Amino acid sequence: MLYHRFSSKMYAVCLRYCKDAEDAQDLLQDGFVKIFKNLEKFRGEGSFEGWIRRIFVNTSIEHFRKSLKKFSVSDTQEIIVEDLSWNALDNLAEKDIIKMIQELSPGYRQVFNMYVIEGYSHKDIGDILGISEGTSKSQLARAKGILKKMVEEKFKENKTDFN
């Protein structure tokens, strides 16, 4: 019953952190295993769904940390990029946006999700991922730049001008 109630929402969380649906399914399974093993640890503070969501986000972050050995997140100079206009995203379907996020490199995807979706600060991201605050900012700026190009390409494919 718990799985049926929350699986679709938690699958959406997993999809944002993974490169494809197969990896998201693996994370979904891992997350529910953790929930079932730790159900007695829910103290009733805050919402139950929020507690479950935090487990899935943390499971996704753990998965990313394990994969850091395969994919290096380089400590690069902080770059300043002017804020991007995201109103064009309103015209995309949610599945298109998730697919674009999935196409980001693992480091960019992780920082983007943690900062934009989950609301972590760059300092917290740096502490969690073992990178500098400047690297977190740089990774986010680059992720936004790549996503902006993807959005522009999507609109070019549709021969639609949304400027």
N, CA, C and O of each residue as an XYZ file, in Angstrom:
652
protein
N       0.829     -1.182      0.000
C       0.000      0.000      0.000
C       0.883      1.260      0.000
O       0.603      2.228     -0.707
N       1.943      1.225      0.800
C       2.872      2.351      0.869
C       3.537      2.575     -0.489
O       3.666      3.706     -0.958
N       3.946      1.493     -1.092
C       4.593      1.571     -2.408
C       3.638      2.186     -3.431
O       4.015      3.101     -4.164
N       2.429      1.695     -3.477
C       1.457      2.195     -4.466
C       1.125      3.665     -4.248
O       0.877      4.394     -5.209
N       1.119      4.099     -3.010
C       0.770      5.494     -2.729
C       1.875      6.461     -3.138
O       1.591      7.551     -3.635
N       3.140      6.068     -2.933
C       4.231      7.014     -3.124
C       5.172      6.696     -4.287
O       6.033      7.516     -4.604
N       5.042      5.564     -4.916
C       6.035      5.163     -5.926
C       6.115      6.113     -7.113
O       7.215      6.393     -7.591
N       4.994      6.616     -7.602
C       5.067      7.485     -8.784
C       5.761      8.807     -8.465
O       6.549      9.298     -9.273
N       5.481      9.389     -7.299
C       6.136     10.640     -6.918
C       7.627     10.429     -6.680
O       8.446     11.253     -7.086
N       7.975      9.336     -6.027
C       9.381      9.077     -5.716
C      10.152      8.662     -6.969
O      11.350      8.917     -7.084
N       9.464      8.030     -7.892
C      10.099      7.693     -9.169
C      10.483      8.979     -9.900
O      11.544      9.047    -10.521
N       9.635      9.985     -9.830
C       9.940     11.274    -10.462
C      11.182     11.900     -9.821
O      12.006     12.489    -10.521
N      11.321     11.778     -8.503
C      12.527     12.271     -7.824
C      13.745     11.517     -8.346
O      14.759     12.126     -8.688
N      13.643     10.202     -8.407
C      14.754      9.366     -8.871
C      15.144      9.699    -10.317
O      16.329      9.752    -10.644
N      14.164      9.920    -11.162
C      14.438     10.248    -12.572
C      15.284     11.509    -12.710
O      16.146     11.586    -13.585
N      15.043     12.491    -11.854
C      15.813     13.726    -11.937
C      17.285     13.502    -11.633
O      18.142     14.219    -12.150
N      17.581     12.533    -10.813
C      18.960     12.287    -10.406
C      19.673     11.257    -11.277
O      20.893     11.123    -11.190
N      18.951     10.541    -12.100
C      19.530      9.439    -12.882
C      19.643      9.785    -14.354
O      18.983     10.696    -14.853
N      20.491      9.037    -15.031
C      20.670      9.262    -16.460
C      19.593      8.581    -17.291
O      19.353      8.968    -18.435
N      18.939      7.566    -16.721
C      17.903      6.879    -17.485
C      16.899      6.199    -16.557
O      17.078      6.166    -15.339
N      15.847      5.662    -17.154
C      14.758      5.046    -16.396
C      15.221      3.805    -15.638
O      14.730      3.530    -14.543
N      16.150      3.063    -16.205
C      16.637      1.847    -15.548
C      17.326      2.182    -14.224
O      17.076      1.526    -13.213
N      18.188      3.193    -14.226
C      18.843      3.622    -12.989
C      17.821      4.165    -11.988
O      17.944      3.942    -10.784
N      16.823      4.870    -12.488
C      15.783      5.411    -11.607
C      15.008      4.281    -10.933
O      14.653      4.383     -9.759
N      14.747      3.210    -11.671
C      14.057      2.044    -11.093
C      14.898      1.432     -9.973
O      14.368      1.048     -8.930
N      16.216      1.343    -10.197
C      17.115      0.803     -9.172
C      17.074      1.675     -7.919
O      16.995      1.161     -6.803
N      17.129      2.996     -8.103
C      17.063      3.908     -6.958
C      15.718      3.808     -6.246
O      15.652      3.863     -5.018
N      14.662      3.663     -7.013
C      13.328      3.526     -6.428
C      13.285      2.306     -5.520
O      12.775      2.372     -4.402
N      13.812      1.215     -5.996
C      13.844     -0.017     -5.198
C      14.702      0.174     -3.943
O      14.289     -0.195     -2.844
N      15.889      0.749     -4.111
C      16.771      0.984     -2.960
C      16.104      1.882     -1.921
O      16.195      1.632     -0.719
N      15.440      2.918     -2.396
C      14.770      3.842     -1.487
C      13.664      3.173     -0.690
O      13.542      3.396      0.515
N      12.858      2.356     -1.350
C      11.779      1.683     -0.632
C      12.313      0.626      0.331
O      11.720      0.405      1.387
N      13.406     -0.020     -0.007
C      14.034     -0.955      0.931
C      14.436     -0.205      2.199
O      14.197     -0.683      3.308
N      15.051      0.977      2.033
C      15.443      1.789      3.197
C      14.228      2.221      4.008
O      14.259      2.208      5.238
N      13.168      2.599      3.323
C      11.959      3.027      4.031
C      11.396      1.882      4.866
O      11.072      2.064      6.040
N      11.282      0.697      4.255
C      10.716     -0.435      4.977
C      11.604     -0.854      6.148
O      11.100     -1.264      7.193
N      12.914     -0.754      5.977
C      13.834     -1.124      7.059
C      13.817     -0.106      8.201
O      14.100     -0.454      9.348
N      13.488      1.148      7.889
C      13.578      2.226      8.874
C      12.241      2.865      9.226
O      12.206      3.955      9.796
N      11.166      2.212      8.899
C       9.833      2.765      9.125
C       9.613      3.172     10.582
O       8.955      4.175     10.856
N      10.155      2.405     11.501
C       9.973      2.714     12.924
C      10.730      3.975     13.350
O      10.492      4.496     14.440
N      11.636      4.469     12.504
C      12.409      5.663     12.836
C      11.662      6.962     12.527
O      12.091      8.037     12.944
N      10.550      6.868     11.800
C       9.755      8.069     11.544
C       9.151      8.516     12.870
O       8.417      7.767     13.513
N       9.468      9.749     13.271
C       9.074     10.253     14.593
C       7.797     11.084     14.560
O       7.372     11.601     15.594
N       7.191     11.218     13.408
C       5.967     12.002     13.324
C       6.210     13.501     13.266
O       5.272     14.295     13.337
N       7.481     13.883     13.135
C       7.820     15.301     13.009
C       7.799     15.659     11.532
O       8.589     15.126     10.753
N       6.927     16.531     11.150
C       6.789     16.877      9.740
C       5.921     15.850      9.032
O       5.358     14.949      9.655
N       5.827     16.003      7.732
C       4.958     15.108      6.969
C       5.657     13.785      6.669
O       6.877     13.727      6.515
N       4.871     12.749      6.591
C       5.385     11.420      6.261
C       5.943     11.421      4.836
O       6.991     10.831      4.572
N       5.244     12.078      3.934
C       5.717     12.149      2.556
C       7.052     12.887      2.468
O       7.930     12.503      1.696
N       7.197     13.932      3.253
C       8.465     14.661      3.294
C       9.607     13.783      3.789
O      10.720     13.849      3.269
N       9.327     12.964      4.792
C      10.324     12.028      5.324
C      10.738     11.029      4.243
O      11.922     10.749      4.060
N       9.748     10.503      3.537
C      10.022      9.556      2.449
C      10.843     10.234      1.355
O      11.825      9.672      0.871
N      10.443     11.428      0.973
C      11.152     12.159     -0.089
C      12.618     12.384      0.284
O      13.505     12.232     -0.555
N      12.869     12.747      1.545
C      14.243     12.980      2.007
C      15.061     11.695      1.878
O      16.237     11.749      1.518
N      14.458     10.546      2.165
C      15.166      9.266      2.014
C      15.549      9.057      0.553
O      16.658      8.608      0.263
N      14.650      9.376     -0.361
C      14.956      9.196     -1.780
C      16.023     10.163     -2.266
O      16.886      9.785     -3.059
N      15.974     11.389     -1.807
C      17.013     12.353     -2.182
C      18.361     11.886     -1.643
O      19.358     11.899     -2.364
N      18.391     11.472     -0.372
C      19.646     10.995      0.217
C      20.152      9.728     -0.474
O      21.358      9.563     -0.657
N      19.254      8.846     -0.850
C      19.644      7.634     -1.584
C      20.257      8.018     -2.928
O      21.242      7.419     -3.359
N      19.678      9.008     -3.583
C      20.210      9.486     -4.865
C      21.591     10.099     -4.693
O      22.482      9.884     -5.514
N      21.760     10.859     -3.628
C      23.062     11.476     -3.362
C      24.111     10.405     -3.065
O      25.238     10.487     -3.552
N      23.742      9.403     -2.269
C      24.654      8.291     -1.975
C      25.067      7.573     -3.260
O      26.236      7.239     -3.455
N      24.088      7.345     -4.122
C      24.365      6.685     -5.403
C      25.371      7.506     -6.210
O      26.290      6.960     -6.822
N      25.183      8.821     -6.200
C      26.096      9.696     -6.925
C      27.499      9.634     -6.333
O      28.484      9.556     -7.068
N      27.590      9.667     -5.003
C      28.907      9.605     -4.356
C      29.657      8.342     -4.753
O      30.861      8.380     -5.008
N      28.941      7.225     -4.803
C      29.577      5.960     -5.188
C      30.078      6.013     -6.623
O      31.097      5.409     -6.957
N      29.357      6.739     -7.466
C      29.749      6.809     -8.873
C      30.825      7.859     -9.132
O      31.348      7.943    -10.244
N      31.167      8.667     -8.114
C      32.204      9.688     -8.291
C      33.533      9.071     -8.699
O      34.346      9.717     -9.361
N      33.753      7.831     -8.309
C      34.992      7.160     -8.680
C      35.070      6.994    -10.199
O      36.155      6.992    -10.781
N      33.903      6.854    -10.828
C      33.861      6.693    -12.277
C      33.881      8.039    -13.001
O      34.496      8.180    -14.058
N      33.200      9.027    -12.415
C      33.056     10.334    -13.049
C      33.668     11.381    -12.143
O      33.220     11.556    -11.010
N      34.676     12.076    -12.617
C      35.296     13.080    -11.757
C      34.552     14.400    -11.859
O      34.179     14.841    -12.946
N      34.346     15.015    -10.713
C      33.802     16.371    -10.656
C      35.002     17.243    -10.390
O      35.534     17.253     -9.279
N      35.436     17.980    -11.400
C      36.677     18.730    -11.263
C      36.469     19.992    -10.438
O      35.419     20.632    -10.489
N      37.510     20.329     -9.675
C      37.496     21.556     -8.883
C      37.969     22.671     -9.814
O      39.169     22.859    -10.016
N      37.025     23.394    -10.369
C      37.358     24.422    -11.352
C      37.112     25.791    -10.767
O      36.495     25.931     -9.711
N      37.594     26.792    -11.458
C      37.366     28.162    -11.038
C      35.879     28.472    -11.097
O      35.151     27.984    -11.961
N      35.457     29.291    -10.158
C      34.082     29.749    -10.172
C      33.905     30.661    -11.376
O      34.723     31.549    -11.616
N      32.842     30.441    -12.125
C      32.575     31.321    -13.245
C      31.265     32.055    -12.989
O      30.341     31.511    -12.386
N      31.203     33.250    -13.439
C      30.012     34.059    -13.265
C      29.227     34.002    -14.570
O      29.739     34.341    -15.637
N      27.999     33.576    -14.464
C      27.119     33.502    -15.622
C      25.855     34.253    -15.254
O      25.268     34.024    -14.196
N      25.444     35.147    -16.128
C      24.240     35.899    -15.817
C      23.059     34.952    -15.735
O      23.018     33.927    -16.415
N      22.100     35.307    -14.894
C      20.933     34.463    -14.694
C      20.238     34.198    -16.028
O      20.075     35.094    -16.857
N      19.843     32.967    -16.204
C      19.188     32.583    -17.447
C      17.686     32.811    -17.336
O      17.109     32.690    -16.255
N      17.076     33.133    -18.429
C      15.632     33.300    -18.447
C      14.998     31.938    -18.675
O      15.229     31.299    -19.702
N      14.200     31.499    -17.715
C      13.628     30.152    -17.786
C      12.162     30.173    -18.197
O      11.512     29.131    -18.121
N      11.595     31.326    -18.637
C      10.184     31.333    -19.006
C       9.896     30.394    -20.179
O       8.773     29.908    -20.317
N      10.874     30.139    -21.007
C      10.660     29.220    -22.123
C      10.366     27.822    -21.627
O       9.715     27.042    -22.322
N      10.841     27.488    -20.421
C      10.596     26.164    -19.873
C       9.123     25.909    -19.615
O       8.682     24.760    -19.580
N       8.360     26.985    -19.435
C       6.930     26.821    -19.218
C       6.257     26.136    -20.406
O       5.203     25.518    -20.259
N       6.869     26.250    -21.577
C       6.274     25.696    -22.786
C       6.711     24.259    -23.063
O       6.278     23.658    -24.046
N       7.558     23.710    -22.208
C       8.002     22.335    -22.386
C       7.199     21.404    -21.490
O       6.734     21.797    -20.421
N       7.046     20.184    -21.936
C       6.395     19.179    -21.108
C       7.362     18.741    -20.019
O       8.579     18.790    -20.198
N       6.818     18.319    -18.905
C       7.646     17.873    -17.785
C       8.606     16.766    -18.216
O       9.762     16.744    -17.793
N       8.127     15.848    -19.056
C       8.993     14.745    -19.496
C      10.175     15.259    -20.316
O      11.261     14.682    -20.262
N       9.976     16.335    -21.072
C      11.073     16.919    -21.847
C      12.123     17.522    -20.920
O      13.324     17.376    -21.149
N      11.663     18.194    -19.884
C      12.585     18.822    -18.933
C      13.380     17.755    -18.191
O      14.595     17.876    -18.039
N      12.695     16.708    -17.728
C      13.388     15.618    -17.021
C      14.413     14.969    -17.933
O      15.523     14.661    -17.500
N      14.052     14.759    -19.189
C      14.988     14.146    -20.141
C      16.225     15.024    -20.322
O      17.343     14.515    -20.402
N      16.028     16.332    -20.387
C      17.163     17.249    -20.537
C      18.070     17.194    -19.299
O      19.295     17.178    -19.420
N      17.467     17.166    -18.130
C      18.257     17.080    -16.898
C      19.031     15.771    -16.869
O      20.186     15.742    -16.443
N      18.410     14.694    -17.314
C      19.074     13.392    -17.342
C      20.276     13.387    -18.277
O      21.218     12.623    -18.069
N      20.254     14.225    -19.297
C      21.344     14.266    -20.261
C      22.566     15.028    -19.751
O      23.637     14.959    -20.353
N      22.409     15.753    -18.643
C      23.563     16.437    -18.066
C      24.566     15.407    -17.553
O      24.194     14.281    -17.221
N      25.831     15.797    -17.490
C      26.825     14.895    -16.906
C      26.453     14.676    -15.439
O      25.751     15.497    -14.849
N      26.915     13.586    -14.853
C      26.524     13.281    -13.469
C      26.796     14.415    -12.477
O      25.954     14.697    -11.625
N      27.943     15.060    -12.572
C      28.266     16.148    -11.642
C      27.345     17.333    -11.814
O      26.841     17.874    -10.829
N      27.115     17.745    -13.047
C      26.223     18.868    -13.312
C      24.803     18.538    -12.853
O      24.143     19.364    -12.223
N      24.338     17.330    -13.170
C      22.982     16.908    -12.824
C      22.789     16.928    -11.307
O      21.767     17.404    -10.812
N      23.772     16.411    -10.579
C      23.668     16.333     -9.132
C      23.571     17.732     -8.513
O      22.681     17.995     -7.704
N      24.476     18.615     -8.891
C      24.485     19.967     -8.332
C      23.211     20.707     -8.731
O      22.609     21.389     -7.900
N      22.795     20.583     -9.981
C      21.565     21.237    -10.442
C      20.376     20.794     -9.598
O      19.621     21.633     -9.107
N      20.202     19.490     -9.424
C      19.079     18.979     -8.643
C      19.137     19.435     -7.189
O      18.129     19.850     -6.619
N      20.321     19.355     -6.600
C      20.445     19.711     -5.190
C      20.179     21.201     -4.961
O      19.553     21.573     -3.969
N      20.644     22.042     -5.861
C      20.487     23.485     -5.688
C      19.092     23.959     -6.129
O      18.377     24.601     -5.360
N      18.721     23.641     -7.355
C      17.483     24.179     -7.934
C      16.238     23.478     -7.403
O      15.247     24.131     -7.076
N      16.286     22.157     -7.317
C      15.093     21.409     -6.937
C      14.985     21.237     -5.417
O      13.929     21.482     -4.834
N      16.080     20.814     -4.784
C      16.035     20.502     -3.360
C      16.304     21.704     -2.465
O      15.961     21.668     -1.283
N      16.905     22.767     -2.989
C      17.110     23.978     -2.219
C      18.344     23.994     -1.328
O      18.425     24.802     -0.403
N      19.301     23.117     -1.591
C      20.547     23.138     -0.824
C      21.345     24.395     -1.177
O      21.236     24.912     -2.289
N      22.140     24.878     -0.235
C      23.051     25.987     -0.517
C      24.313     25.429     -1.173
O      24.570     24.227     -1.101
N      25.100     26.293     -1.809
C      26.346     25.829     -2.424
C      27.303     25.298     -1.364
O      28.051     24.353     -1.618
N      27.283     25.895     -0.190
C      28.134     25.414      0.898
C      27.737     23.995      1.285
O      28.595     23.125      1.429
N      26.427     23.759      1.455
C      25.947     22.425      1.816
C      26.260     21.409      0.719
O      26.666     20.284      1.011
N      26.076     21.798     -0.524
C      26.381     20.897     -1.646
C      27.854     20.529     -1.614
O      28.216     19.363     -1.770
N      28.701     21.532     -1.410
C      30.134     21.275     -1.333
C      30.481     20.305     -0.224
O      31.278     19.388     -0.421
N      29.882     20.504      0.950
C      30.140     19.618      2.081
C      29.673     18.192      1.788
O      30.390     17.234      2.075
N      28.494     18.051      1.229
C      27.918     16.729      0.961
C      28.702     15.987     -0.119
O      28.961     14.790      0.009
N      29.080     16.699     -1.186
C      29.748     16.051     -2.321
C      31.268     16.072     -2.228
O      31.951     15.452     -3.043
N      31.794     16.777     -1.248
C      33.243     16.845     -1.096
C      33.919     17.701     -2.156
O      35.021     17.393     -2.609
N      33.244     18.783     -2.549
C      33.799     19.725     -3.518
C      33.772     21.109     -2.888
O      33.137     21.306     -1.852
N      34.447     22.059     -3.494
C      34.426     23.414     -2.944
C      33.113     24.110     -3.296
O      32.403     23.709     -4.218
N      32.816     25.150     -2.546
C      31.628     25.949     -2.818
C      31.714     26.558     -4.222
O      30.715     26.621     -4.938
N      32.909     27.004     -4.607
C      33.113     27.568     -5.938
C      32.856     26.548     -7.039
O      32.298     26.879     -8.086
N      33.263     25.315     -6.797
C      33.012     24.258     -7.783
C      31.515     24.016     -7.928
O      31.014     23.815     -9.035
N      30.805     24.037     -6.803
C      29.356     23.865     -6.850
C      28.726     24.970     -7.698
O      27.871     24.697     -8.540
N      29.143     26.202     -7.479
C      28.614     27.333     -8.254
C      28.946     27.185     -9.732
O      28.115     27.450    -10.601
N      30.159     26.762     -9.997
C      30.602     26.582    -11.378
C      29.807     25.477    -12.069
O      29.365     25.635    -13.207
N      29.633     24.352    -11.365
C      28.876     23.232    -11.930
C      27.438     23.646    -12.225
O      26.878     23.259    -13.251
N      26.834     24.437    -11.325
C      25.465     24.905    -11.541
C      25.399     25.830    -12.744
O      24.504     25.701    -13.580
N      26.334     26.757    -12.836
C      26.332     27.696    -13.966
C      26.472     26.948    -15.283
O      25.788     27.258    -16.259
N      27.348     25.974    -15.306
C      27.537     25.194    -16.535
C      26.308     24.351    -16.853
O      25.918     24.235    -18.014
N      25.699     23.766    -15.831
C      24.478     22.981    -16.047
C      23.384     23.862    -16.635
O      22.696     23.458    -17.572
N      23.220     25.065    -16.090
C      22.210     25.991    -16.614
C      22.517     26.362    -18.064
O      21.615     26.448    -18.897
N      23.794     26.580    -18.352
C      24.170     26.916    -19.725
C      23.850     25.792    -20.700
O      23.347     26.029    -21.798
N      24.145     24.576    -20.288
C      23.857     23.412    -21.140
C      22.354     23.249    -21.316
O      21.875     22.999    -22.422
N      21.614     23.392    -20.226
C      20.157     23.271    -20.325
C      19.565     24.358    -21.213
O      18.618     24.113    -21.960
N      20.125     25.552    -21.128
C      19.646     26.643    -21.986
C      19.836     26.281    -23.454
O      18.942     26.496    -24.273
N      21.005     25.730    -23.784
C      21.260     25.313    -25.173
C      20.303     24.209    -25.595
O      19.816     24.208    -26.725
N      20.030     23.269    -24.693
C      19.097     22.189    -25.008
C      17.702     22.728    -25.289
O      17.027     22.288    -26.220
N      17.280     23.689    -24.468
C      15.957     24.297    -24.658
C      15.905     25.015    -26.005
O      14.931     24.888    -26.746
N      16.950     25.760    -26.311
C      17.001     26.464    -27.598
C      16.948     25.482    -28.753
O      16.249     25.721    -29.738
N      17.677     24.383    -28.645
C      17.665     23.357    -29.696
C      16.277     22.747    -29.849
O      15.809     22.512    -30.963
N      15.632     22.499    -28.730
C      14.288     21.923    -28.754
C      13.333     22.836    -29.517
O      12.504     22.371    -30.299
N      13.461     24.134    -29.281
C      12.588     25.069    -29.963
C      12.952     25.203    -31.440
O      12.073     25.406    -32.278
N      14.232     25.091    -31.762
C      14.646     25.121    -33.167
C      14.083     23.912    -33.902
O      13.633     24.018    -35.043
N      14.115     22.755    -33.228
C      13.561     21.534    -33.828
C      12.083     21.711    -34.137
O      11.585     21.230    -35.154
N      11.402     22.399    -33.257
C       9.962     22.618    -33.446
C       9.673     23.833    -34.316
O       8.519     24.181    -34.564
N      10.765     24.480    -34.780
C      10.652     25.673    -35.631
C       9.749     26.716    -34.992
O       8.905     27.335    -35.640
N       9.968     26.884    -33.681
C       9.180     27.842    -32.927
C      10.121     28.835    -32.288
O      11.141     28.444    -31.721
N       9.803     30.096    -32.368
C      10.628     31.117    -31.766
C       9.960     31.599    -30.472
O       8.888     32.203    -30.504
N      10.610     31.322    -29.334
C      10.048     31.711    -28.042
C      10.863     32.809    -27.384
O      10.810     32.936    -26.161
N      11.611     33.606    -28.124
C      12.420     34.676    -27.524
C      11.571     35.817    -27.062
O      12.091     36.800    -26.534
